[in-house]
Amino acid sequence: MCPWITDSVRQLEDLLGSALAAPLMRRGLSKAGSLIPAELHEPALRYAQNRRKAMAFLNDAPQTVTHHDCHPGNLFWQEDGSVGFLDWQLVRLGEGIGDISYLLTTTLAPELRRQHEAGLLAQYAETLRKQGIRGLSDDLMTRYRAHCCYTFEAMVVTLAIGGMMELDSNLELIRRTAIAVKDLDCFAALPLSY
């Protein structure tokens, strides 16, 4: 285990994240207004109230190093056209599909995500298989959907706290993630008892 990824600072972040999830979700939902459909409010609040269980489920998978904050504001492009990620302070051990869900639901316009999502997930799974990665979930789409809940939470909490991202960008990412969560019925992918 990598102590710098799993040390007491990370444990404190997880503890605070769960303790503050419900009040920050309420504040973020209020500030987002009509960007988040009303039918998502109740499941979002239930998720926040059960965040520890949700995180336990999301972390109950083969682990790798993940960025954990893969939105468009953390991407950079080099002159040769290659892309990379900035802002690695949230790096942690997690399920790789978590970064994929974060990336696709925040960077792609909903129409493009809908059109290419299944193909991109299939390509991701095939690339891992070709590299000899084992232990990949048989139901990658369910894991993807479940991780979208965290992406949605991250964008809503960012708005609730304020000042962490340009407001217009934050609102657009909330719009995109809310559409994805609604399209894919993401909260239903978490096996939480309410």
C-alpha positions in Angstrom: 0.0 0.0 0.0 1.2 3.5 -0.8 1.2 5.5 2.5 1.1 8.8 0.7 -2.2 7.8 -0.9 -3.8 6.2 2.2 -2.3 8.2 5.1 -4.3 10.0 7.8 -4.8 13.1 5.6 -6.7 11.0 3.1 -8.7 9.4 5.9 -9.5 12.8 7.3 -10.6 14.0 3.8 -13.0 11.0 3.5 -14.4 11.6 7.0 -15.0 15.3 6.4 -16.5 14.5 3.0 -19.0 12.2 4.5 -19.8 14.5 7.5 -20.4 17.5 5.3 -22.0 15.7 2.3 -25.7 16.3 3.2 -25.5 20.0 4.1 -23.3 20.8 1.1 -25.6 18.8 -1.2 -28.6 20.8 0.1 -26.8 24.1 -0.4 -25.5 23.1 -3.9 -28.9 21.9 -5.0 -30.4 25.2 -3.9 -27.8 27.3 -5.6 -28.0 25.2 -8.9 -31.7 25.9 -9.1 -33.4 24.6 -12.3 -30.1 23.2 -13.7 -30.7 20.0 -11.6 -34.1 18.4 -12.3 -36.4 18.3 -9.3 -36.6 14.5 -9.5 -32.9 14.2 -8.8 -33.1 16.2 -5.5 -34.4 13.4 -3.3 -32.0 10.7 -4.5 -29.1 13.2 -4.4 -29.9 13.9 -0.7 -30.3 10.2 0.1 -26.9 9.6 -1.5 -25.3 12.3 0.5 -26.9 11.0 3.7 -25.5 7.5 2.9 -22.2 8.7 1.4 -20.0 6.4 3.6 -21.9 3.4 2.2 -21.7 4.7 -1.3 -17.9 5.3 -1.0 -17.5 1.8 0.4 -19.3 0.4 -2.6 -17.3 2.5 -5.1 -14.0 1.4 -3.4 -14.9 -2.3 -3.4 -13.2 -3.1 -6.7 -9.6 -3.6 -7.9 -7.7 -0.5 -7.1 -5.3 1.6 -9.2 -3.9 5.2 -8.9 -6.6 7.6 -9.9 -6.7 11.3 -10.6 -10.1 11.7 -8.9 -10.9 15.1 -10.4 -11.0 14.6 -14.2 -12.9 17.6 -15.4 -12.1 19.7 -18.4 -10.4 22.4 -16.3 -7.7 19.9 -15.3 -6.7 19.0 -18.9 -3.9 20.3 -20.9 -2.9 19.9 -24.5 0.7 19.8 -25.9 1.8 21.0 -29.3 1.8 17.4 -30.6 -1.9 17.1 -29.7 -1.4 14.8 -26.7 -3.5 15.4 -23.6 -2.6 15.3 -19.9 -4.0 16.0 -16.5 -3.1 18.9 -14.1 -4.1 19.3 -10.5 -3.2 16.0 -8.9 -3.9 16.9 -5.2 -6.8 14.5 -5.0 -4.8 11.5 -6.3 -5.8 8.3 -4.5 -6.3 4.6 -4.9 -9.6 3.9 -6.6 -11.4 2.1 -9.4 -10.2 3.2 -12.9 -13.7 3.4 -14.2 -14.3 6.2 -11.7 -11.9 8.5 -13.6 -13.6 7.4 -16.9 -17.0 8.3 -15.6 -15.8 11.7 -14.3 -14.0 12.4 -17.6 -16.9 11.5 -19.9 -19.7 13.1 -18.0 -17.9 16.4 -17.5 -16.0 16.8 -20.8 -18.5 15.6 -23.3 -21.7 17.5 -24.2 -24.6 15.3 -23.4 -25.4 14.6 -27.0 -21.9 13.4 -27.7 -21.8 11.4 -24.5 -25.0 9.6 -25.4 -23.7 8.9 -28.9 -20.2 7.6 -27.9 -20.5 6.4 -24.3 -21.0 2.7 -24.9 -18.3 2.5 -27.5 -15.8 4.4 -25.3 -16.5 2.1 -22.4 -16.1 -1.0 -24.6 -12.8 0.4 -25.9 -11.6 1.1 -22.3 -12.5 -2.5 -21.3 -10.8 -4.0 -24.3 -7.6 -1.9 -23.8 -7.4 -3.1 -20.2 -7.9 -6.7 -21.3 -5.2 -6.4 -23.9 -2.8 -5.1 -21.3 -3.5 -8.1 -19.1 -5.5 -6.3 -16.5 -7.7 -8.8 -14.7 -10.6 -8.4 -12.2 -12.5 -6.0 -14.4 -16.2 -5.9 -13.4 -18.5 -8.0 -15.6 -20.9 -5.2 -15.5 -18.7 -2.2 -16.3 -21.8 0.0 -17.1 -23.2 -0.5 -13.6 -19.9 0.5 -12.1 -19.7 3.5 -14.5 -23.2 4.6 -13.5 -22.4 4.3 -9.8 -19.2 6.4 -10.1 -21.2 9.1 -12.0 -22.9 9.8 -8.6 -19.6 10.9 -7.1 -18.9 13.1 -10.2 -22.3 14.8 -9.7 -21.6 15.2 -6.0 -18.2 16.8 -6.7 -19.7 19.4 -9.1 -22.6 20.2 -6.7 -20.3 20.5 -3.7 -17.9 22.7 -5.7 -20.8 25.1 -6.3 -21.9 24.9 -2.6 -18.5 25.8 -1.3 -17.9 28.4 -4.1 -14.7 30.0 -5.4 -13.1 26.7 -6.4 -14.0 27.0 -10.1 -15.2 29.7 -12.5 -19.0 29.9 -11.9 -20.0 29.5 -15.5 -17.8 26.4 -15.9 -19.1 24.9 -12.7 -22.7 25.5 -13.8 -22.0 23.8 -17.2 -20.4 20.8 -15.5 -23.4 20.5 -13.2 -25.7 20.6 -16.2 -23.8 17.9 -17.9 -23.5 15.6 -14.9 -27.2 16.1 -13.9 -28.2 15.1 -17.4 -25.9 12.0 -17.3 -27.2 11.0 -13.8 -30.8 11.3 -15.0 -30.2 9.6 -18.4 -28.4 6.6 -16.8 -30.5 6.5 -13.5 -27.2 6.5 -11.7 -28.4 6.6 -8.1 -30.1 3.3 -8.7 -26.7 1.7 -9.5 -25.7 2.2 -5.8 -26.8 -0.7 -3.6 -27.7 1.5 -0.6 -30.5 0.7 1.8 -32.4 3.8 2.5 
